[in-house]
Amino acid sequence: MVPWLFLVTLTAYGVVAGLTARTVFARSRAGFVASRGGGPSEWVQERFEQQERAQAEAVALMSGLCWVVAIPALVLRRVVAGLVLCRPAVSQSPAMPAPTVADRIEELERALGLGAPSPIPLPGDSPEPRGAGDGGTRAAHATAEDATAVHAEAVHAVAEGARAD
């Protein structure tokens, strides 16, 4: 009696593994074809054979061998994906109005001892003479990296101030 039970169990496992592997391979192929839906079907089929077939076969084989886990994952695919890939809800805190942000930036620049803001030169811009743009304050003599760092600190401070409000 025991040898027959063992044989039936192995046969059932093999049949379910084969069906699972076949289903996973068909889904992989259909997903590839659907993602390349703009091209001619012969071209897409050829592309699948060249690029994706080996990977799809490997995944199908592993899914077939692990059908005890693969079948519930296939059946509950959307639920599992929703649980695994869920994102936390984005808080809908109101943003500070633009005039308030601009006032806060100016206040921070004054606190740092900066004069009027000078534009940060972009690659390809012609260099301004020293002291041009803000009446010769420290910001005019600073390098672009210093100006970027100061600007980043000011923006960070404004963002922290907005969170605190």
C-alpha positions in Angstrom: 0.0 0.0 0.0 2.8 2.4 0.9 4.6 2.2 -2.6 1.3 3.1 -4.4 0.7 6.1 -2.1 4.2 7.3 -2.7 3.8 6.9 -6.5 0.5 8.7 -6.5 1.9 11.5 -4.4 4.9 12.0 -6.7 2.7 11.9 -9.8 0.2 14.4 -8.4 3.1 16.7 -7.4 4.6 16.4 -10.9 1.3 17.1 -12.6 0.6 20.2 -10.5 4.2 21.4 -10.9 3.9 21.1 -14.7 0.6 22.9 -14.8 2.0 25.7 -12.6 5.1 26.0 -14.7 3.1 26.2 -17.9 0.8 28.9 -16.4 3.7 31.0 -15.2 5.5 30.7 -18.6 2.3 31.7 -20.4 1.8 34.7 -18.1 5.5 35.8 -18.7 5.1 35.5 -22.4 1.8 37.3 -22.4 3.3 40.1 -20.3 6.2 40.5 -22.6 4.0 40.6 -25.7 1.6 43.1 -24.0 4.5 45.4 -23.1 5.7 45.4 -26.7 2.2 45.7 -28.2 3.2 48.5 -30.6 5.3 46.3 -32.9 4.4 43.5 -35.4 3.5 40.2 -33.7 6.2 38.3 -35.6 8.8 40.8 -34.4 7.6 40.6 -30.8 7.6 36.8 -30.8 11.1 36.7 -32.2 12.2 39.2 -29.6 10.7 37.1 -26.9 12.6 34.0 -28.1 15.9 35.9 -28.3 15.7 37.9 -25.1 13.2 36.6 -22.6 12.6 32.9 -23.2 15.5 31.6 -21.0 14.5 33.8 -18.1 10.8 32.9 -18.4 11.6 29.2 -18.5 13.8 29.5 -15.4 11.1 31.4 -13.5 8.5 28.9 -14.7 10.6 25.9 -13.6 11.2 27.4 -10.1 7.6 28.3 -9.8 6.6 24.7 -10.8 8.9 23.2 -8.3 7.7 25.5 -5.6 4.0 25.3 -6.6 2.9 25.1 -3.0 4.0 28.8 -2.7 3.5 29.8 -6.3 -0.2 28.8 -6.7 -1.4 31.0 -3.8 0.8 33.8 -5.1 -0.7 33.5 -8.6 -4.2 33.4 -7.3 -3.8 36.2 -4.9 -1.3 38.2 -7.1 -3.1 41.5 -6.8 -3.6 41.2 -3.1 0.0 40.2 -2.5 1.3 43.0 -4.7 -0.9 45.5 -3.0 0.3 44.4 0.5 4.0 44.2 -0.5 4.1 47.4 -2.7 1.7 49.6 -0.7 2.9 53.1 -0.1 2.1 55.1 3.0 -0.5 57.8 2.5 0.9 61.2 1.6 0.0 63.8 4.2 -2.1 66.6 2.7 -0.6 69.4 4.8 -1.2 72.8 3.2 1.8 74.4 1.5 3.1 77.8 2.6 2.0 80.5 0.2 4.7 81.8 -2.2 4.9 85.3 -0.6 5.4 83.8 2.8 8.2 81.5 1.5 9.9 84.5 -0.2 9.7 86.6 2.9 11.1 83.7 5.0 14.0 83.3 2.6 14.8 87.0 2.7 14.7 86.9 6.5 17.1 84.0 6.6 19.5 85.7 4.1 19.5 88.8 6.3 20.2 86.7 9.4 23.1 85.1 7.5 24.5 88.5 6.6 23.9 88.1 2.9 23.1 91.0 0.7 20.7 90.9 -2.2 20.6 87.5 -3.8 22.9 87.0 -6.7 22.0 84.6 -9.4 23.9 81.3 -9.4 25.9 81.1 -12.7 25.0 78.2 -14.9 27.5 76.4 -17.1 28.0 78.4 -20.2 27.0 81.8 -18.7 29.5 84.6 -19.0 31.1 85.4 -15.7 30.0 88.7 -14.0 32.6 91.1 -12.7 33.3 90.9 -9.0 30.9 92.9 -7.0 28.3 93.1 -9.8 24.7 92.4 -8.9 24.6 93.0 -5.2 26.8 96.1 -4.4 29.9 94.2 -3.4 28.6 92.1 -0.6 30.1 88.8 0.5 27.7 86.9 -1.8 29.1 88.5 -4.9 32.6 87.2 -4.0 31.5 83.7 -3.1 31.9 80.8 -5.5 29.0 79.1 -7.1 29.3 76.2 -4.7 29.1 78.5 -1.7 26.0 80.2 -3.1 24.4 76.9 -3.8 25.2 75.7 -0.3 23.7 78.9 1.3 20.7 78.6 -0.9 20.2 74.9 0.0 20.5 75.8 3.7 17.9 78.6 3.3 15.5 76.3 1.5 15.9 73.6 4.1 15.3 76.1 6.9 12.1 77.3 5.2 10.9 73.8 4.7 11.6 73.0 8.4 9.7 76.3 9.3 6.8 75.2 7.2 6.6 71.8 8.9 6.8 73.5 12.3 3.8 75.7 11.5 
